[in-house]
Amino acid sequence: MPTPESEAVRVLRDFRIRMEALDASAVNDLATQWLQIEVSLEKDMLILAQEFERRRAAGEIITEQMVFKSRHYEVLKAQVEKEITKYNKDFVVDAISSSQERAAILGINAATESIYASYPSALSANFDKLNVKAIESLIGSAGDGSPLYKLLQKASPEAVDGIRSAMLAGLGRGDGALAIAKAMVTDGFSRGLDRAILISRTETNRAYRSASVQQYRESGVVVSYFRLVNKATACLSCLLLDGQEFSLEPEFEDHPNGTCTCVPRVSGMDAPEWEKGHDWLESQTEEKQREILGDTRFEMWKNGTPLDAFVTHSHSDIWGDAPAIRSLNSLRDLAQP
């Protein structure tokens, strides 16, 4: 029988659903604005595709260096950079900042409600509830020169590289100009949108978690907190860390696009309960276990390798510390006598 979930856990799962709705709305807004850029660039992409389709038909071997030297490519590249810079400055910066603020409010409310659920007498306790201004330093600024804006600037070169790669791939397959131009949009140019969405999701969820943790720190009744995952959608590293306990001082570790939640442990109260990732995985069918672990890790697990051995931590100068899966080569090294 699965472990019954504590009320605090149920409260936080409900707030997680609200966060998912906020995220979906933000992504929809980003994509809607992005489509306007696509429409404005479709003609230039088709012109470039037609140029190289003609050159291929004339017997030329198309190389990446030839693309770099094309005047049509230079025109398209400049236009892409101009449009994405405008998109970031005029829309994305404000959109992410707005999402972060709304997420921070949700994070504060989620933490407060989970404390009440863990410690009913906290309803009459005199602990402070944070306001958004108290955690502005935890929300990534999006002005020119800020870390967040610098992340967004990388969208232009990624989109340009994607366009070039998609065109070369299409030419290599022998596709016509229309099909190549379509791929340049959907498989290439869309990398710029993918980056905007990644940053939006990552920074919005970071604001949500940071607000929750800061509320726990300021409450005066919370002594630590735990990682809570959505087991059905969690990556393997987070699934195996479900229930990981943190002291109040360090920041919560999660990876880009991470959606883990923080469950409080209130002083003098029992720790919150729920079915942890380890137990859930062990209760699944072998087919599901293999799907999650992969065949090699599944066999290692069944042959005695503990699940905890599969998890490590990584560091990125951009995204910070995060859970990660230990490589198979590293696992084999650990297994050596």
TISE-980103 format. One record per residue (C-alpha): residue in three letters; x, y, z. Coordinates in steps of 0.05 Angstrom, whole numbers, plus 32768, in hexadecimal, padded with zeros to 4 digits. Example, Ala and Ser with C-alpha at 12.3 -4.5 7.8 and 13.67 -1.06 7.14 Angstrom:
residues 2
ala80F67FA6809C ser81117FEB808F 
***
This chain:
residues 337
met800080008000 pro801B80457FEF thr802B80738029 pro7FF080A38035 glu800280EB8023 ser8005811F8059 glu7FD7815B8052 ala801381888045 val8027815E800A arg7FE181607FED val7FE081AC7FF5 leu802281B27FCF arg800C81847F98 asp7FCF81B17F8E phe7FFC81EE7F89 arg802881C97F58 ile7FEC81C27F2A arg7FE3820E7F2E met802B82177F1C glu802381EA7EDF ala7FE982157EC8 leu801382547ED1 asp804B82337EA9 ala801D821D7E71 ser800182637E6B ala804782817E68 val805E82507E33 asn8020825E7E09 asp802E82A97E0C leu8076829F7DF8 ala806382737DBE thr802C82A27DA6 gln805D82DC7DA1 trp809282B07D81 leu8063829D7D49 gln806282E57D32 ile80AD82E37D29 glu80A882A27D01 val807682C17CD2 ser80A482FD7CC6 leu80DF82D07CB5 glu80BF829A7C8B lys80CC82BE7C49 asp811682C87C58 met811E827F7C6B leu80FD82687C2B ile812A82957C02 leu816882777C23 ala814E82307C19 gln813E823E7BD0 glu818582597BC4 phe81A6821A7BDD glu817481EC7BBC arg8187820C7B79 arg81D182057B89 arg81C781BC7B9C ala81A081AF7B5C ala81DA81CE7B35 gly820881997B52 glu822A81C17B89 ile823D819D7BC9 ile821E81C87BFF thr824B81D57C3B glu824081FC7C7B gln8276822D7C65 met824E823C7C26 val8212824D7C51 phe823B827D7C7C lys825082A37C3D ser820A82A97C21 arg81EE82EF7C1F his81A882D47C2B tyr81C282B07C69 glu81E182F07C83 val819F83157C79 leu817882DF7C9C lys81AA82DA7CD5 ala81A683257CE2 gln815B83247CDF val815682E97D10 glu8184830C7D41 lys815C834C7D3C glu8119832B7D45 ile812E82FF7D80 thr815083397DA3 lys811083617D9C tyr80E683257DB3 asn8110831D7DF1 lys811183677E03 asp80CA83787DF2 phe80A7833A7E0B val80CE83017E2A val80F183297E60 asp80B083457E7B ala808B83037E71 ile80BD82DC7E9B ser80C083117ED1 ser807483107ED6 ser807382C47EDA gln80A982C57F10 glu808182F67F3A arg804182CC7F34 ala8069828D7F43 ala808882AE7F81 ile804382BF7F9B leu802D82777F90 gly806D825F7FB2 ile806082897FF0 asn801882727FF3 ala802B82297FE8 ala805E822C8021 thr802D824F8050 glu7FF5821E8042 ser802381E2804A ile803B81FC808D tyr7FF3820480A4 ala7FE481BD808C ser802081A180B2 tyr801581CA80F1 pro7FCC81DF80FA ser7FDD820A8136 ala800782358107 leu7FC5825580F4 ser7FC9827A8135 ala8015827F8136 asn803382C28128 phe806282B380EE asp806D82E480B6 lys805382D78070 leu808382F2803C asn806E83228007 val808C83227FC1 lys80B8835F7FCF ala80DC83378006 ile80F583057FD3 glu810383317F97 ser814D831F7F9D leu813B82D67F90 ile811882E67F4F gly814682EB7F12 ser814883317EF8 ala813C83367EAE gly8159837B7E9D asp819183867E6B gly81D283697E85 ser81B1833C7EB9 pro81BF82F17EBC leu817982E27EA2 tyr818083117E67 lys81C482F37E55 leu81A382AE7E53 leu816F82C87E23 gln81A482E57DF5 lys81BB829F7DE4 ala817982927DC1 ser819082B77D82 pro81CE828D7D73 glu81A9824D7D84 ala8172825F7D53 val81A382727D1D asp81CA82317D26 gly8189820A7D24 ile8174822B7CE3 arg81B6821B7CC2 ser81B781D37CDB ala816F81C77CC5 met817D81E27C7F leu81BC81B87C76 ala8198817A7C8F gly815E81867C5F leu818D81907C24 gly81B181517C37 arg8170812A7C35 gly815F81477BF2 asp8122816E7C0B gly810381A67BE2 ala810781EF7BF5 leu80C281F27C15 ala80D081B67C41 ile811481D07C54 ala80F882157C66 lys80C381F47C91 ala80F981CC7CB6 met8122820B7CBF val80E882287CE6 thr80CF81EB7D0D asp811181C77D1A gly814282017D18 phe812682467D28 ser80FB82287D5F arg8139821C7D89 gly813582667D9C leu80EF825B7DB7 asp8105821B7DDA arg813A82447E00 ala810882797E14 ile80D982447E2F leu811182207E54 ile812682617E76 ser80DE82747E86 arg80CF82307EA5 thr8110822B7ECB glu810F82717EE8 thr80C482707EF8 asn80CB822F7F1E arg810982497F41 ala80E182867F58 tyr80AA82587F72 arg80DB822C7F99 ser810482667FB3 ala80C782897FCD ser80B082497FF0 val80F4823C8010 gln80FA82858026 gln80B582808046 tyr80CB8241806B arg810A82658084 glu80E382A1809D ser80AA827980BD gly80CF826880FD val80AC82248100 val80CB81FF80C5 val810D81DB80D2 ser811A81BA808E tyr80F881A8804E phe80F4816C801E arg80F581637FD3 leu80B1814F7FB7 val80AB81377F6F asn807381257F40 lys808880DC7F37 ala806380D47EF5 thr808B810A7ED2 ala80CB81107EFB cys810F81037EDC leu813480C77EFA ser816380F17F25 cys812A81187F46 leu810080D97F4D leu813780B77F74 leu814180F57F9F asp80F780FA7FB1 gly80F681077FFC gln813C81257FFF glu81418152803C phe81618197803B ser817481C48075 leu8159820B806F glu819B822C805D pro81AD82118018 glu818682207FD9 phe815B81E97FBB glu817E81C37F83 asp815881B77F42 his816A81B37EF9 pro815181DD7EBE asn810681D17EB4 gly810581B37EFA thr80C181B07F1C cys80D081927F60 thr80AC81AE7F9D cys80C281BA7FE6 val809C819A8020 pro80A781B98065 arg80BA819480A5 val809C81BB80DF ser80BF81BB8122 gly80A281898153 met80768168811E asp807E812680FA ala809F812980B6 pro806D812C807C glu805F80EA805B trp805480D28014 glu806B80997FE7 lys80B280AA7FD5 gly80D180A07F90 his80F980627FA5 asp80BB803E7FBF trp809180537F83 leu80C580397F52 glu80CB7FF77F76 ser807F7FEE7F71 gln807E7FF67F26 thr807D7FBF7EF2 glu80C07FA77ED6 glu80AD7FC67E94 lys80A3800A7EB5 gln80E280047EDE arg810B7FF57E9F glu80EB80307E7C ile80FF805F7EB5 leu814480437EC5 gly815980287E81 asp816E7FE07E77 thr81B57FE87E90 arg81A3800B7ED1 phe81697FDD7EDC glu81977FA07ED8 met81CA7FC27F06 trp81937FD17F38 lys817A7F8A7F37 asn81C27F717F40 gly81CB7F9A7F80 thr81DC7FE27F6C pro81B3800F7F9A leu818680437F79 asp81AB807B7F9D ala81EA80697F76 phe81C980817F36 val81C380C97F4F thr81F880FE7F51 his81FA814A7F4F ser821281797F18 his822581C37F17 ser821981F67EE0 asp8232823D7EE2 ile81F082507EC1 trp81BD82257EE6 gly81E182157F28 asp81E181D27F4C ala81B1819C7F36 pro81A181537F3E ala81BD81277F07 ile81C280DF7EF2 arg820580BE7EF9 ser822080A67EB6 leu8226805C7EA8 asn827180627EA1 ser827480837EE6 leu8248804D7F03 arg827680187EE7 asp82B2803B7F05 leu8290803B7F49 ala82847FF17F43 gln82CE7FE27F38 pro82F07FC37F75 
***
